[in-house]
Amino acid sequence: MGLEEPFADTGLRWPRLYRGRLIKRYKRFLADVSLDSGQIVTAHCTNSGRMTGCNQPGRPVYLSLHDNPKRKLKYTWEMIEMPTSLVGVNTLVPNRLVAKALEIGQVPELAAYDTVAREVRVGKGSRLDLKLTGLGVPDAFVEIKNCTLVDSGCARFPDAPTTRGQKHLRELARLKADGARAVIFFLIQRTDARRFGPADEIDPDYGGILRDVVEKGVETIAYDVAISTQGIGLRQALPCVL
C-alpha cells in the first residue's frame, strides 16, 4: 500500500493527516470520526455516492484539517483503511491527480497533448473536466470518474445511479461525432483491482450508454493508484472489460 518512489514526485502529497475510526457516515456529506486523540469530530465527506464497501463503521480513517474560517467543518475525510487497500474517498483528488499526470506526460494514451485546460464548457449548462490540445492532433475532451467500489478484483462505476454521469457520456459521444477525441477516465483510488467494468446491477442505464458510446468511438481509460499516508499517484493502466 506504500507510495512507491517513482510516484513520490509525480503524485500528490497529502497535507498532515489525522487518524481515527469511523463512527458513521450520514446525510451523504457528513462523517463522525473518533480521532486517535480521543476527540470526536464531524468531517466533510466530498463523496456523494453510496461508498459501498468503503464506509464501514469502526474502520481506520484519515482526515485532513483546514483552517479556513469560512468552513463549517474543519476536517475532510481523505482515506479509509480496508483489509486489502487504503481507499481514497475524496472526490476532489482524481481531477487534480489526473490533470497533473497529463501535464507531466505520465499517461501514454494521451501523450500527444501538451496543454491541459480544466472545467471546460461544452454546451449550455454542461462542463467536462479537461480539454487537451496539441500540435497536429484533434482536441481531446476528458471526463474523470472517481471509482472506489471493487468487487472480486473488478473496479466498478458507478456506486449509485447517476443521471449526471449518463449526461457526460452523451456529451462525449457528441464531441466525438464532431471530430474530437472523447475519453472517459476512471481513476480507481485503491490498489486491489485487476480490471474495470461498469456496475450494471447498480445503474444498468449507465452501463448500456457506456457500451453504446464506446461503439461510437468514445475511449475508456482506467488507472489505479499507489497510495499511502504520504500521498497518492497513478500506478498502472487496467483493462476495461465492458
Secondary structure, DSSP 8 states (H G I E B T S, - for coil): ----HHHHTTSEE---EEEEEEEEEETTTEEEEEETTS-EEEEE----S--TTS--TTSEEEEEE---TT-S--EEEEEEEETTEEEE--TTHHHHHHHHHHHTT--GGGTT--EEEEEEEEETTEEEEEEEE-TTS--EEEEEEEE-EEETTEEEE-SS--HHHHHHHHHHHHHHHTT-EEEEEEEE-SS--SEEEE-TTT-HHHHHHHHHHHHTT-EEEEEEEEE-SSEEEEEEE--B--
